[in-house]
């Protein structure tokens, strides 16, 4: 079979081209996935920081209100 493929013009170069395209697509997929993961982690970190800040502010306001109520 390999002998036959070697006798047909362009078959080997088409196979090489297909492998090259396959590698390019795989690399692009990895880059997109990495970008999605990085963006998602960054968004999650920002959300967590915002929630922690909100909880801290609410806690401080509750403490201030409790202190005012004692006076």
Phi, psi and omega in degrees: 000317180299320178301316180298315181298323179293337181276344182267116182300135175087346183294313182295317180294326177294321178296317179297319179296318179298318178295320179296316178296319179300316179295320179296316179296317180298317180295317178298320178297317178298318181294318178296315180299318179297318178297319179296314180297315180298314180296317181297317179296317179298316179296319179295319178297318179296318179297316180297316179299317179297318178295317179298319178295317179298316179297319179296316180296316179296318178297317179294321179294321178295318178296319179296319179294320179294321178295320178295321182292330181287336184281000000 
